Amino acid sequence: MVTLYELVQKVQADDQEAVKELLERLQPKINQSISFFSYGDREDIEQELKIKIIQAAKAFKLESTPSLGEFFSKSLSDFNKQQDSID
């Protein structure tokens, strides 16, 4: 199994299979996060969250590798900040 670190390296090298695998691995967390939103908004929010995760993976500095929880928490925090600015 490829580590999260290796996946992020591949995502940063524009490997689309790595992007797909990263999102598949994070899908349970994504599902948990969107479960708090109204059913009608979930699909849009899920898509936006996935975009933010990909952006975070591409911008992430691998020299300071966090745990999976820290990585996802950062992505979710950025997403929530964006949502707050929209409201």
C-alpha positions as CSV (number, residue, x, y, z in Angstrom):
1,M,0.0,0.0,0.0
2,V,1.3,3.4,-1.0
3,T,1.8,5.8,2.0
4,L,0.1,9.2,2.2
5,Y,3.5,10.8,1.8
6,E,4.1,8.9,-1.5
7,L,0.6,9.8,-2.7
8,V,1.2,13.5,-2.0
9,Q,4.5,13.3,-3.9
10,K,2.7,11.8,-6.9
11,V,-0.1,14.3,-6.7
12,Q,2.5,17.1,-6.8
13,A,3.9,15.4,-9.9
14,D,0.4,15.6,-11.5
15,D,-0.2,11.8,-11.3
16,Q,-4.0,11.6,-11.8
17,E,-4.1,8.0,-10.5
18,A,-2.6,9.3,-7.3
19,V,-5.2,12.0,-7.1
20,K,-7.9,9.4,-7.5
21,E,-6.4,7.2,-4.8
22,L,-5.9,10.1,-2.4
23,L,-9.6,11.0,-2.7
24,E,-10.7,7.4,-2.4
25,R,-8.7,7.1,0.8
26,L,-10.2,10.3,2.2
27,Q,-13.7,9.5,1.1
28,P,-14.9,8.2,4.6
29,K,-13.7,11.5,6.2
30,I,-15.3,13.5,3.4
31,N,-18.6,11.6,3.9
32,Q,-18.4,12.3,7.6
33,S,-17.8,16.0,7.1
34,I,-20.6,16.5,4.6
35,S,-23.1,14.6,6.7
36,F,-23.6,17.8,8.8
37,F,-24.9,19.8,5.8
38,S,-28.4,19.6,4.3
39,Y,-28.9,16.8,1.8
40,G,-29.4,19.2,-1.1
41,D,-26.0,20.9,-0.6
42,R,-23.9,17.8,0.0
43,E,-22.9,17.1,-3.6
44,D,-21.7,20.6,-4.2
45,I,-19.9,20.7,-0.8
46,E,-18.3,17.3,-1.5
47,Q,-16.9,18.6,-4.8
48,E,-15.6,21.8,-3.3
49,L,-14.0,19.8,-0.4
50,K,-12.3,17.5,-2.9
51,I,-10.9,20.5,-4.9
52,K,-9.5,21.9,-1.6
53,I,-7.9,18.6,-0.7
54,I,-6.2,18.4,-4.1
55,Q,-5.0,22.0,-3.8
56,A,-3.7,21.4,-0.3
57,A,-1.9,18.2,-1.5
58,K,-0.3,20.1,-4.4
59,A,0.8,23.1,-2.2
60,F,1.9,21.0,0.8
61,K,5.5,21.2,1.8
62,L,6.7,17.6,2.2
63,E,9.6,18.6,4.4
64,S,7.2,18.9,7.3
65,T,5.0,15.9,6.9
66,P,1.9,15.8,9.3
67,S,-0.2,12.9,10.3
68,L,-3.2,12.0,8.1
69,G,-5.5,13.7,10.6
70,E,-3.5,16.9,10.5
71,F,-3.5,16.9,6.7
72,F,-7.2,16.4,6.5
73,S,-7.9,18.9,9.3
74,K,-6.0,21.6,7.4
75,S,-8.0,20.9,4.2
76,L,-11.3,21.0,6.1
77,S,-10.3,24.1,8.0
78,D,-9.5,25.9,4.8
79,F,-12.8,24.7,3.3
80,N,-14.8,26.0,6.3
81,K,-13.1,29.3,6.2
82,Q,-14.1,29.6,2.5
83,Q,-17.7,28.7,3.4
84,D,-17.8,31.2,6.2
85,S,-16.7,34.0,3.8
86,I,-19.5,33.0,1.4
87,D,-22.2,33.2,4.1
